[in-house]
Amino acid sequence: MTVRSGGSVGSTPEQLCDLLGIQRPVLSAPMAKIAGGRLAAAVADAGGLGIVGAGYGDPRWLAAEMAETEGRRVGIGLITWAVDRVAVETALQYGPAAMWLAFGDPTPYVPVAHDAGVRVVCQVGTVPEARAAAAAGADVLVAQGTEAGGHGRPVLPAVEAVAAITRAVGDLPVVAAGGIVDRPDYDLAVAAGAAGVALGTVLYATDEAADSLAAKERIVDAGEGETVRSVIYDLLRGPEWPPGYTGRSLRSAFTDRWADRLDGLRGDLDAHRLRYQRAVECDDVSLRVVWAGEGAAAIDRVCSAAEVVQRFPKV
Ligand SMILES: Cc1cc2nc3c(=O)[nH]c(=O)nc-3n(C[C@H](O)[C@H](O)[C@H](O)COP(=O)(O)O)c2cc1C
C-alpha cells in the first residue's frame, strides 16, 4: 500500500485518531532507548500510539524492542540527522503504525515511508521547520515547545508553538509536545488548535520505561526550575549534535558548573568524560543525564503507563 501525504485530513482529535488508528489522541514520544517495546506496548494497550525510540538507529536494539511489542501496532522514532536510508528501511521492515522523524531534514525519507504504506509524524520546533516538514509530505506535525525534555531547538512554549504552527500549516494535524502531564494540559493544547498530545517526561516516570527506578524517582522529586537546556551532556557522552540543538535534562553538578563555561568543559574534556562514565557505571543519577522537561515538577509518583494514558479522553 502506498499512502499519500495528509493534505486532506483535518486537525481535530477525532481525525488524528482516525488517521493513526488509535482511540486516544496521545502519542508516546520516542525517547531514545528509554521508550522501548514495553512502554510502546503499554501505551498501545491503553489506546494511544506507542512509539519505540530507536534514536540513532541501532538495529539490534530495535529488533529486541520490537520483539517486546508482541504484534501490537506501534510506531518507530528515529533522529533524522543521525540516520541514513538503510536505518529508515530497517525500521520500515517492522511495518510500524507510523514513523516519527525529528531533528533534521525529513525530505529524503518521507516518500520511502509512504511507499511502504507508513504514515510520517515529524516533530518540529519552529514555523519554518513546520513548513518544510509539511512540504516534505509529513502526515502529522508535532509542535515541540521549549518546556520539552530531551533534545530540540524549540523557540516557543508548546501552546504558543501549536497556535503558530497550526496557523502556518493549515489543515495538517498538529500534536503538542512539551510539559503535557495531565488532562488540563491537554485541554489547553486542544484549545490552541492541537489535535492531540505527545508525552515524554511523564511516561519516563512509569514502570514500563527502560531506565532505573532511581532515575524515575529523580524526575518525581524534581521541583520547578530544576531542569535546564544545554549541550553539556552531549559533550560528556557524545555524540555532539548539529549546531542549534540543546537538550533539556534535570540539573546536576555538571550542568550547574559548566552552563556558562563550556570552554572550561571542553578544555579538560577527557577527564570530565571519565568522571561522567563512572557516574553512568554506578547509576549515579545525581550526575548522569536524566533527560526531562519542565513538566517533571508536576509529576508526583512513578505509576503505570496505562494510568498516564487514561488521563486523556477517548474520542
Ligand atoms: C528522555 C527523553 C528522550 C527523548 N528522546 C527523543 C528522541 O530520541 N527523539 C525525539 O524525537 N524526541 C525525543 N525526545 C523529545 C520528545 O520527543 C518530546 O519532544 C518531549 O518529550 C515532549 O516534552 P515532555 O518531555 O515535557 O513531555 C526525548 C525526550 C525525553 C524526555
PDBQT file of the ligand as one rigid body, heavy atoms in Angstrom, charges set to zero:
ROOT
HETATM    1  C1  LIG A 401      14.242  11.018  27.893  1.00  0.00    +0.000 C 
HETATM    2  C2  LIG A 401      13.848  11.698  26.620  1.00  0.00    +0.000 A 
HETATM    3  C3  LIG A 401      14.396  11.263  25.422  1.00  0.00    +0.000 A 
HETATM    4  C4  LIG A 401      13.972  11.832  24.216  1.00  0.00    +0.000 A 
HETATM    5  N1  LIG A 401      14.459  11.335  23.040  1.00  0.00    +0.000 NA
HETATM    6  C5  LIG A 401      13.920  11.753  21.871  1.00  0.00    +0.000 A 
HETATM    7  C6  LIG A 401      14.272  11.119  20.645  1.00  0.00    +0.000 A 
HETATM    8  O1  LIG A 401      15.090  10.213  20.593  1.00  0.00    +0.000 OA
HETATM    9  N2  LIG A 401      13.659  11.559  19.512  1.00  0.00    +0.000 N 
HETATM   10  C7  LIG A 401      12.715  12.554  19.525  1.00  0.00    +0.000 A 
HETATM   11  O2  LIG A 401      12.158  12.872  18.502  1.00  0.00    +0.000 OA
HETATM   12  N3  LIG A 401      12.419  13.196  20.680  1.00  0.00    +0.000 NA
HETATM   13  C8  LIG A 401      12.969  12.803  21.839  1.00  0.00    +0.000 A 
HETATM   14  N4  LIG A 401      12.623  13.432  23.000  1.00  0.00    +0.000 N 
HETATM   15  C9  LIG A 401      11.731  14.620  22.949  1.00  0.00    +0.000 C 
HETATM   16  C10 LIG A 401      10.284  14.208  22.814  1.00  0.00    +0.000 C 
HETATM   17  O3  LIG A 401      10.022  13.810  21.506  1.00  0.00    +0.000 OA
HETATM   18  C11 LIG A 401       9.287  15.297  23.168  1.00  0.00    +0.000 C 
HETATM   19  O4  LIG A 401       9.514  16.448  22.431  1.00  0.00    +0.000 OA
HETATM   20  C12 LIG A 401       9.295  15.680  24.639  1.00  0.00    +0.000 C 
HETATM   21  O5  LIG A 401       9.459  14.564  25.470  1.00  0.00    +0.000 OA
HETATM   22  C13 LIG A 401       7.991  16.382  24.993  1.00  0.00    +0.000 C 
HETATM   23  O6  LIG A 401       8.111  17.065  26.195  1.00  0.00    +0.000 OA
HETATM   24  P1  LIG A 401       7.890  16.421  27.639  1.00  0.00    +0.000 P 
HETATM   25  O7  LIG A 401       9.135  15.636  27.906  1.00  0.00    +0.000 OA
HETATM   26  O8  LIG A 401       7.709  17.576  28.519  1.00  0.00    +0.000 OA
HETATM   27  O9  LIG A 401       6.677  15.528  27.566  1.00  0.00    +0.000 OA
HETATM   28  C14 LIG A 401      13.036  12.887  24.218  1.00  0.00    +0.000 A 
HETATM   29  C15 LIG A 401      12.517  13.338  25.430  1.00  0.00    +0.000 A 
HETATM   30  C16 LIG A 401      12.903  12.754  26.625  1.00  0.00    +0.000 A 
HETATM   31  C17 LIG A 401      12.298  13.238  27.910  1.00  0.00    +0.000 C 
ENDROOT
TORSDOF 0
